[in-house]
Amino acid sequence: MFRHITCFMYLSGYLIYSIPMLAKLKRLSKDLPVHERDKIAIEYPKRFSKTFMKLTGSKITVNGLDMIPEGPVVFIANHESDIDIPVLLSAIDKPFGFVSKIEMKKVPIISSWLMAINCILVDRKDTQQALNSMRDGVRLLKEGHSLVIFPEGRRSKGGPVLAFKVGGIRLAQDAGVPIVPISIKGTADVFEKNGRIIKPAEITVTIGRHIDPKAHCQKDFNEITEEVRQIIIANRDGQGIAS
């Protein structure tokens, strides 16, 4: 319980501490190249995430960092836990935003950081808003930003990888950027499996070989989506970095 309290006290304190940085980000020159601006914006969330994960006492092993290509990409990952985002921020050097639910827009300070790192907030109950959000995602990718999407749509809490929605594949194909599959294992052991009390865990992040969606343009979206899901499952289950 002490570890749990420490982690959430750190979260609360760091959010308040980060407010001046949000103001500085708003004043950044719009003439900065995308990759430079993104690197500056992600610095504080990354620093927070690395310290937060250390406070959980967890060990993170990352495989396949050299699989990430240059330029914008769509990272597609399985979704075990609320801890997945700080783990990915800790593990991946390339700056990224992510696709999240619209309800996050109501959370003070965090919502401002989501906008600062170019996240996409989707209202799953509003089809038109969801379509507009996906168009925003395509625009961000074409501008040079990268995105993470969890196509299960909800946490598996350490159970089997759930069926994937096709949105991530559509984003990559419409923007013409590579898909990078990411397998996450062990994050549910930090939080969800403990009655939502934080405990140390062994976490593994495995990055698979990127996929060019243009090379699969003749395939159905559902077919490509399932192929990516099977790569993620194979890598999560320790069957090597699948292609």
Number of C-alpha atoms within 10 A of each C-alpha: 9 9 15 15 12 14 19 14 11 14 16 10 11 15 16 10 11 16 14 9 13 16 10 10 15 11 9 12 9 9 7 10 11 12 17 10 19 21 16 13 23 20 14 16 20 22 13 18 21 16 15 22 19 13 18 18 15 20 14 20 12 18 18 13 16 9 15 21 14 8 13 25 28 29 23 27 27 29 27 26 22 16 20 22 17 18 23 21 21 20 20 15 13 19 22 23 25 20 21 18 13 16 11 14 16 10 9 10 14 16 16 16 22 19 13 17 24 23 23 23 23 21 16 13 9 9 11 11 15 18 15 13 18 21 16 17 28 21 15 19 22 17 14 16 25 26 26 24 21 22 21 19 17 13 18 16 18 18 9 10 19 16 13 20 16 17 17 25 24 16 24 27 21 18 22 18 24 24 27 23 29 29 27 26 24 23 27 25 23 23 21 20 15 11 7 12 15 26 19 18 17 14 19 21 25 25 28 26 21 21 19 16 22 14 9 13 11 9 12 10 19 14 12 18 21 15 13 25 23 15 22 26 22 16 24 22 12 13 10 13 20 18 13
